[in-house]
Amino acid sequence: MSNIAIWSGSSVFTTGSTPFGFYDNDTAFRTEADQVAKWCAQRLGYPLINVELQSGSFYTAFEEAVTTYGNEIFQYKVRENYLSMEGNSTTTNFNDFVVTPNLGSIIRLSQTYGTEAGAGGKVKYYTGSLTLQEGVQDYDMNAWAIASASISASDSIEIKRVFFEAPPAIVRFFDPYAGTGTGIQSLLETFGFGQMSPGINFLLMPIFFDVMKIQAIEFNDQIRKSAFSFDLVGNQLRLFPIPTNIQLGLNDKLRIHYVKVSERDRVINTANSGSLITNASNVPYVNPTYTNINSIGKTWIRQYALALSKEMLAYIRGKYGTVPVPGAEVTLNQADLLQDARAEKEALLTQLRATLEEVSRKAQLEKAAAESEFIQKTLVNAPLVIYIM
C-alpha cells in the first residue's frame, strides 16, 4: 500500500473540495479556505512536525465551523421570535430580514378563550330551536341534537346559551298611561301638568334613576316571582318555571346557541393550510452567507475550525499509541489533543451562546431600563440653575 500524502504546507481550493459544497461558490470562503488551512496547520505544529491531515480535512473543518456558527445564530433567532414566526409562510428566506414581533400567536390563543366566553373566537356558533311542550320541564338536548343539529353519530354538541328569560326590565320601565308606580304621574300633577295628556308629556330624570329602577324591577322578579331560569347538566336541560299553555302561547320555540364539539376540539386549522411555519424545523433559515459574516464571526469560525482539526488529528494519532523510530519509540499526543479540542469547542459554543443571550430582546430592554435609572440618579446630583428675573 502506497503512503497517503499528508499536509505539504500549501493547498489550492477548488469547487467540490468540501463534503457538502455549501459555500464553494462564495468568493470570500474560496479565498480564505487555503488561508484557514495554512493557519490551522501551523497552529498544530507545522512545519516543525508533520500534521497527519490533508487539505480536504481543513476544508471540512472550515465548512463545518461556518455551518455551526450559522446554526447557533439562527437557533437563537428562532428561540427569540418563534411566537411571532409560527403561522407565517415558509417560502421567504428569513436570513436577511428583520423579524418584527407580533401578537398573532397570542391572539390565536386568546380566541380559544373568546369562544368559551361567547366573545368571539373561531368556532362557529349554531342557532337551534327547541319546541317546548306544556307541562314538560326536562328536555334531552342530546336527543334533540341527533334529530335537529345535523351532527355525525360520533359527534356531540355543547350548549353555550339558552334564551329562556323574562322580558327585559327596560320594556316595563316606563308606561306613561299606567304610571308603573314610579310616581311620575303625581309629579306631573304637582307641576301643574296634570291636565295634559300623560302620553305626550315626560319628566326628565337623572340617569341613575333609570339604573335603579331597572334593578328594582329585576330584583322584584327574582324575589317575588317564579323567575325564568334553567339548569343545564350534561346537555340535560331543566326549565323553571314549568312551561304552561299561557306562557307558551304563540312563542313555543326555545332558542339556543351551541357549538359542535368536533369543531371546538379541532387542533388543525384547515383554513390556514399550506406552506406555513408549524415548528422550529421548518422556520426558513438557510446556511449563512460567509461573505456577510463580520470579523468577529469569522474569528470565531477560524478558532472552531482549528478545534475541529485538532480533534480529527487526535483521532488519527490515536490509532497508534507509539511510532517506532531508529533506536527508540515516539509516543504520540493523542490524549492531549483530544482533550484540548473538546474543551475548546465547548468553550467557543458557550461564549457564542452567552453573547447571543446578551443581545436578546429581553437583555437589551433590561439594559436600557438600568441605563435610564442610572441617568436619573446622576442627574439628581447635578446642580440646578437658578434664574433671577
Number of C-alpha atoms within 10 A of each C-alpha: 3 4 5 8 9 13 20 16 15 12 16 12 19 12 10 13 17 22 13 11 13 18 21 19 12 13 11 15 22 19 12 15 26 20 17 21 30 20 15 24 27 15 12 19 11 16 13 8 10 14 20 17 19 18 22 17 21 28 24 20 27 28 23 20 22 25 20 18 20 22 16 15 15 20 16 16 17 21 12 17 16 20 15 17 26 19 19 17 16 18 11 11 12 16 16 10 8 7 15 8 12 12 10 15 15 11 13 13 12 13 17 17 14 16 18 14 11 14 10 15 18 13 19 14 20 14 14 17 15 15 12 20 16 13 11 12 16 17 18 12 21 17 12 15 21 15 10 13 20 11 15 11 7 7 13 20 20 17 21 16 14 17 14 15 11 11 10 11 16 14 9 12 17 16 13 15 11 11 14 13 11 13 9 18 20 14 13 17 12 10 8 10 15 14 8 11 10 17 10 8 13 12 8 7 9 7 8 9 10 14 11 11 17 18 14 14 15 17 14 12 15 13 9 8 9 11 16 16 15 17 13 15 8 11 18 13 17 17 17 15 14 16 16 15 12 8 12 15 8 8 9 17 15 14 14 17 17 18 20 21 16 14 16 17 9 10 8 9 9 8 6 10 9 11 12 17 18 15 12 13 10 13 24 19 19 13 15 20 17 20 12 11 16 9 9 8 15 17 12 18 25 22 18 26 26 26 26 25 24 29 22 21 21 22 14 13 21 16 10 11 13 14 11 9 8 5 5 9 11 10 12 16 14 20 14 11 22 21 13 15 22 15 12 19 18 14 13 17 16 12 13 17 14 12 11 15 15 13 12 16 12 12 13 13 12 12 14 12 12 12 12 12 11 11 11 11 11 10 10 9 8 8 7 8 6 6 5 4 3
